[in-house]
Amino acid sequence: MKRRYSFPVHLTGAAVARTGDEMAGPALVLAGLALTGSAADASLLLAGVTVSSVLGGPVLGSLLDRAERPGRLLAAALALYAAGLTAVLVGLGRLPFALTLAAAVLTGLLGPALSGGWTAQLRAVVRDDRLDRANALDAMTFGAAGLAGPVLAGGTAEALGAPTAVVVSAALVALALPAAWALPARTDPTPKSPTRGGRPRPVPPGPAPSVPVPSGPLVGPAVGLAVGLAVDIAAGLRAVVRSPALARATLTSVVSCTAQGMLTACLALLGERVLGGAGRGAMLLSCAAVSALAANAVLARFPRAIAPDTLLWTGALLQAAAPAAAVPGHPTVLVAAAFVAGIGEGPQLTALFAVRHREAPERLRSQIFTTGAGLKITGFALGAVVAGPVAARSLTGALLLATGTAVLAALAFFAVPAARGRAAPA
């Protein structure tokens, strides 16, 4: 029975791991600045640990979909992520920075495990009639992590030093290992595991490779797994593109996340010019996290009050209003704008998960979740990279760029034609 594994255990594990993840970014920046003395190197570490998610998401998701015990693989990904953070810390100031940055990039490949990897397992944990509420509660863990992570990073760095903040973030990720390991085995009668009893399993249906496959006791299984992963990844991408609901949800969420990255890049300057200190810009993130939590709490109480598809584009419009309201530079309006942004972000994330649970083919579910998570993380990083130089020249210009991008996210939803019928599974 799928309910032997407790949903509160799943939720707690997700919340702890995601708090460690949210803490890791600020902690790496603070540690990088403290140990190298270079703000540029510190920002590169943050970019490195986020931008590579787009590559790791599809592969990690495909492996989870093929695993008979996806929890074991998820636990391994968490362990490697925690080890990667530790390796980055050990390398700072001791190894050439290029090697440390490479370690951050490799660690970032596993980032989608902490977001999409957890959420994709919800259907194995709760009954279908409780999925809507469980989905809203799962989305709330992102808001809670977004609120607690940066505060823990700053507080730990202030009290015990920036390197200790990285250690604590890695420890939080590691604390979630038991909850991941205990996830129930796949009940699907045709599991997608690449091996069973030491023998290779057939790869899922798909186009055969056009090149000869080398043979041998180790080479054959390795190449077979690689071909199977490539086939699965292609199938997952086709499933997203061919399903109008998945395509519009993915596109809208990625463009929205790009706008969020742009707004985040403006926070330090907004804090300095409007609130009296660059550090106070982080307070705006807390305001957004609080309102996102509150909005998702309402959705958890009334999970079917508003259709998920409607929440996707209305959430984008609310996120567009926030940077526009920040342009005049009034402190009260700026704080209110941060709350508005959270009201848009929280329910939009819940809606995104609901659409994926509803539309994703079962054999590709994890891959669709982790691929989407990787795209969002990378979109956020690119938005911050683009908006940073713009904000240095014109803060108003950067805020309007964030507004325009969020509006574009809402328009992107309607740019994808609605389905005339339910899309066929890939």
N, C-alpha and C positions, 0 to 999 in steps of 0.2 A: 504493500500500500504506500502511496506516495506521501501520506501525511505522517509517517513515522518520523520524518525529519521535521523539526519544529520551524515554523516560519519565523518566530522571534529570533531563533539562532541565526537563520539566514540574514535577517534584517540587521542584527547586531554585527555580524561579521562584515556585511557590506558597509555599514556606517563606520566601523573602526578602520577598515582598509581605505575607504575614501577620505577619511579625516587625515590619515597618514599621507595620502597622495596630495591632498590640498595643502598640507603642511610642507611637503617636499619642495615645491617650487620656491616659495619665499625663503625657506631654509637654505636651499642651494644658493640663491642669490646673496643672502647674508653671509654665508660661509665663503662663497667665492670672493666677495668684496673684502672680507676679513683676512683671508689667507693669501690672496694674490694682490690686493690693493688696487685692482682694476675694475671699475664699474662696467667697462665693455666686456671683459671676460666673464663677469658675473651674469650679465644679461645673455651672453652666448650659452652659458650653462642652462639657463631656463629655456631658451629656444631649442637647444639640443634635446632636452628631455621631453619636449612636447611635439616638435615638428615631425619626428620619426613615427609617430603613432599611426599615421596614414598607411605606412608600409606594414607595420606589425599587426594591425587589426584584422585584415582578411586572412592572413595565415593562422593567427591564433584562433580566430573563430572557426575556421575550417577544421583545425585539429580538435577543438572542443566538440564540434558536430560529429566527428568520426570516433570520438572516444567512448568506450563503454562506461567508463567512470569519469565523466567530465570534471567532477570535483577534485580528483587527484591531479589532473592537468592544471586546473585553476590554482590549486595550492602550490604546485611547482612554479607557476608563473609569478605568484605573489612572492615566493621565496627568492626567486631570481631578481625580482624588482627590488626587494629590500637589500639583497646583496649588491645590486648595481649601485644603489644610492650610497652604500657603505664604501664601495670601490671608488666612486667619484670623490668622496670625502678624503679617503686615504691618498688619492693622487694629487689633490690640491696642494700646491706648494712643494711637492716632492718629485713629481714627474713632469715632463714637458706638458704644457697645457693642451696641446693637440691630442695627446693620449687620454687625458682626463675628459676632454670634450667628446672624444670617441666613445668613452665609457658611458657618458650621459646619453648619447644618441642611441647606443645599444639598449640601455635601460628603458628609454622611451618607447622602444618597440613593444614593450610589455604593458604599457599604460592602459590600453583598452581592456585588459583583464579586470581592472579595478572598477570599470564602469559597465560596459556592455557585457563583459564576461559573467558578471554576477547577475545582472538583470535577465539575461537570456535563460537562466535556470529557474525562473519563477514558476513556469508551468509544471515543472517537476516537483514543486514544493507545495503549491496550493491548488485547491479545486478550481475548476473553471468558473463556478459561480462566485468565487471570492477573488478572482483575478483583478477586477477593476480596483477594488479597495487596496489589495496588496500592491498593485502597480503604483498607486498614488503614494502609499507609505514608502515604497522603495525610492521613488523620486524625492521624497522628503529627506532621505539620507544624504542626497547631494547638497541640498540646502543647508542641512546641519553641518556637513563636512566643510562646506564653503564658509560657514560662519566660524567654526571652531578652528579649522586648520591654520589660517593666517594668524589668528590670535595666539594659538599655541606656539607657532613659529617665532613670532615677535617676543612673546613673554619668555620662552625658553632661551632665546638668544640674548635677551637682556639680562636674565638672571644667571645663566650658566655658560653663556658663550654660543656663538653661531654654530660651531661644529657640533655641539651637543644637540642643537635643534635638528640637524640632519639625522643624528643617531636616533632621536626620539621618533622622527617620522618613519624611519626604517623599522623601528620596533613596533609601531602601530600597525604597519602593513603586515609584519610577521605575526602579530597577535591574531590576525584573521585566519591564519592557516588552518586551525582545527575546524572552524565552521565551513571552510571551503572543502577540506578533505572529506568531511562527513556527508557531503551532498549525495543524494540517492543516485544509484546506478541508473543508466538509461533503460527504460522499460520497453523501448521500441523493439519489435521482434527482429528487425534487421539492422543491428547496430552498425555504425560506420567506422568501427575501429580498424586501423590498417593491419593489425595483426591479431591472431588468436592462436594460443598454443604454440607460439613461436613461428607460425607460418603466415605468409602474407595473405591478406584478404583481397578479393577483387576490388578494384576502384569503382566508385559510383559510375553509372552510365554516363557516357559523354564521348566526344570525339577521340579517336585513337591518336596517339602521337605519330607524327609523320617521319620520325627518325628512328633508327634501330635502337632498341633498348639493351644496354650492356647486361650481361649475365654474370653470375658469380654468387658465392654464399652471402656476401654483404652488399654488393653493388646492386643486385637485382631488387631486393626489398627496398633499398634506399631510393632507387630510381622509380620504383613503383609507387612509393609514398609521395615522391615529388610530383609525379605525373597526376596522381590522384588529387593532391592538393591543388594543382593548377586547374584541373577540371572542376573541382569544387568551387574555387575562387571565381572562375569564369561563370559557373552556374549561379553563384550568389549575386554577381554583378548583373547578370541577365534578369534574375528575379526582381531586383530593385528597379531596373529600367523598364521592365515589361509590366510591372504593377503600378498603375497611376497613383494609387494611394501611397505606396512605399516611395515612389520617385518624388512626389511632391513633398512628402514629410521629410525625406532626407535632404532635398534641396533647400527647403525652407529653414530647417534646423541648422544646416551648415552655414548658410548665409547669415542667419541670425547670430550664430556663434562668432562669425567674423566681425560683425558689428559690436558684439560684446568685447572682443579683443581690442577693437579701436577705442571704445569708451574706457576700458581699463588703462590703456596707454595714456589717457588724459587725466587720470585721477590724481597723480602727484602734483601736476600743475594746477588742477582745480583746487586741491587742498591748500596749496601755497598761496594762490591768488584770491581765493574766496573764503577759505576757512581759517587762514592765518598760519598754516604750516603744511608742508608737503606730506608729512606723516599722517595728517588728519584725513587725507584722501582715502586711506584704507578704511576709515569709518563708513564711507559710502558703500563699500563692499559688504560691510556688516548690515547696513540698512537694507540693502537689496536681498541679502540672505534671509533676514528676518521676515520680510514681506513675502518672499518665495515660500518659506516654511508655512506661514499663515495661510497663504492661498492654497497650497497643497493640502493643508489640514482640512480646509473646507471641502476640497475635492474628495478627500478620503471619506468624509462624512456623507457627501452626496456625489458619488462617483459618476453618475450618469446624468447629471444636471445639464451639462453642455457637451455636445459631441466633440470628440477629440480633434476631428478635422477643423472644426471651427476654432478651437483653442490654438491651433497651430498658427493661423494667420492673424488672429486678434492679438496673440502674444507678441508677434513680430511688430505690430503697430504700437503696442504699449512700449516696447523697447525702443521704437523710433521716437516716441514722445519724450523719453527721458533725456537724451543728450540735447535735444532741441530746447527743452526747458532749462537746461544748464547754461545756455549761451548768455543770457543777461547777467549772470554772475551774482544772483541774490542768494545768500546762505540758506534761508528757509526754503526757497524754491528748489535749490540744489538738493537738499536733503529729501524733500518730497519727491523729486525726480528719481532719486535712488530707490525709494520705496516703490514707485511706479514701475521701474525697470524689473524689480524682483517679482512683482505681480504678473508681469509678462513672462519672465523667464521660468518660474516654477511650474505653472500649469502647462506651458508649452512643452517642457520636458516630460511631464506626465502624459500629455497627449501623444508625444512622439513614441513613448514606450507602448502606449495602448495600440497605436496603429501598427507597430512592428509585431506585437503579440497577435494581433488580429490577422495580419496579412502575410507574415513570413511563413514559407513552407517549413514544415517541421525539421526536415533534414538539413536545412540551411539556417536555422534560427540563430544559433550562436554567431555564425559568420556575419549575418546581416546586422546583428547588434554591435559586434566589435568593429566591423568595417565602418558603420555609421559613427561610432564613438571616435575612431581614429580620424575620420574626416572632420568631425567637429573640433577635436583638439587641435588639429593642424590648421583649421580655419581660424580658430582663436589666435594661434601663434602668428599666422600671417597677417591677421587684422592688426595685432599689436605692432608688428614690424612695420607695416605700412603707415599706421597712424602716428608712430613715434616721431619720425622726422617732420611730419606735417604739423604736429602739436608744437614742436620746437619753434617753428616759424609762425604759426597762427593757431592758437588754441581754438578759436571760433571755427576756423576751417576744419580742424580735426573733428570737432563735435558735430558739425554739419555733415561731414563725411560719414560718421557713424550713423547719424539719422537717416541719410540717404541709403546706406547699406541695409539698415533694418527695414525701411520701406520696400527696398528691392526684394527682401526676403518674403514680405507679404505678397508682392506682385508675382514672385516666383511660384508661390502656391497656386495661383490662378493660371499661370502660364502652362502648367501641366494639365492636359485635358482630363476631365473626370472619367472614371471607368463607366462604360455602358453595362458591364457585367463584372462579376468577380473575376479577377485575374487567375488564370490557371497556374497551379504550382509549377515551379521550374523543375 
